[in-house]
């Protein structure tokens, strides 16, 4: 076969030129040359034509109708960023202050913290059994390593990836933490009631003494400021003011109020724990707003069971039945914030929430003593403010990573 | 103060749904770049809804990149989410030298390539013997294609999308990640050669030849697929 001297063989055409042909961007000055070359190589011409078809199909694959993003993708991503920044000592590392502006109004900021719960820890072999002769007391946390959930205090706190965060949840905290499978899950929610079984604590609700009614009134929800130096609480990021074994309840309570600590109390009487939750649920749902139109809500509570209890009790005087159903569900208080939310709105919601949490505490204590609760708002409590909960509004230098410590509380009359 | 400022009660546990309404006035005529700049500025000024609107404007593109790179919807969703997290975290540092859209695609593509490299390493480590070289791909690429959970379209899908498109989708998963990336950026994202070169750190002079070679590889895989089906 002879070759025209001015027409290169098709396989000698540069890739760029062939690409232009495939993509339809061949310059007019090159058209004749390429066409002539391809006439002598019909196999290549056919292949290039097929590649044009491939390109069209590739382009079609990118159509939104073909590759539409799943619902909730953006919201989930935003939620992850916020959650990682709010929880587990993983402050968002930004060079600017963008996130501090972002966080409060970005998405539903779910902040709720109250350490509640009271347990019996009095049985044979109890590690922290109180002295029978002493008045009610709270025993400090054990120092064993397993009781510290979260980043190693000796390690610098860094941004935790989603994988690590979720892995931590799954491996160490499930099902109490922000369980992603909880119906009430909301990014950034705090689990406030934890129910792991601590070594050495009885699970039998029939043993152990009742919780002192002043336990939480004094140490968790006291109006009296705990004698803790503020500087010690707002330590530099990555550092705790004190080692876990040095935490005293008053400090823990204050830290919890300020959003830097969740108190995890190891229960022994899970049956009663369930009972308390139901009682609290009924009180909260009924006393505060059955339509849930207030600025906070309780989720993950066994509301159906609470409803059943309520139907069998007269208004103002009711007493739930004690059953042995194990409850491992955390109470989660959620406080939603959107861009229309003003500080006044927040303060009102926080007041409501704090009142409700105080009610839970009071109910637990009262029920534990075998009394009939008369009012959900009997117990006193701290005066929370917007800044107490929206701690990320503080300068980043003042952020203290949240840590979770198991803090067994042992109390008796 | 609004009477009902919060989403509460029965809605309290629902996933977040940011408002769709644009928080900042805009013109109907603004182009995508102008819109992105406006939303970025609004976001930096504390407008919470701007971020969601910005991301929602690109979520299909970003997810599409992940889907076509990984070939599996579940993984694509996770990876797109990870990429968005990186994007959100990097917005404060975004200097505006590139288009925001380009930067977002770059972040996403890097996440995909990184994931595929990890996958390839894992597959290499787990294989007792390498697969024979085939076509333009390497043994590792071949095993990667096996590793990727390729969504082979069913009959209905083929009817719906067209057999050619389904075949292209399958063949795409069988070329190397780098070839796949360059074709996705060119054909699905519609990026110009310079942007592709910047995104993938390819010298400007070789972008076109790389694209062409990727097209050749895709064609070879397509022909192999069809040939295998007819045998």
Interface residues (C-beta under 8 A of the other chain):
Chain A: X14 X15 X16 X18 X19 X22 X47 X50 X51 X53 X54 X55 X57 X58 X59 X60 X61 X62 X64 X66 X67 X68 X69 X70 X72 X73 X74 X75 X76 X77 X78 X79 X80 X81 X92 X93 X94 X95 X96 X98 X99 X101 X102 X105 X106 X107 X108 X162 X182 X183 X184 X185 X186 X187 X289 X291 X292 X293 X294 X295 X296 X297 X299 X300 X334 X335 X336 X337 X338 X339 X340 X341 X342 X344 X345 X349
Chain B: X1 X2 X4 X5 X6 X7 X8 X9 X10 X11 X12 X13 X14 X15 X16 X17 X18 X19 X23 X43 X44 X45 X46 X47 X48 X49 X51 X52 X55 X56 X59 X60 X61 X62 X63 X64 X67 X68 X73 X77 X80 X81 X82 X84 X85 X88 X89 X91 X92 X93 X161 X162 X164 X165 X167 X168 X169 X172 X183 X184 X187 X188 X189 X190 X208 X209 X211 X212 X213 X215 X216 X218 X219 X222
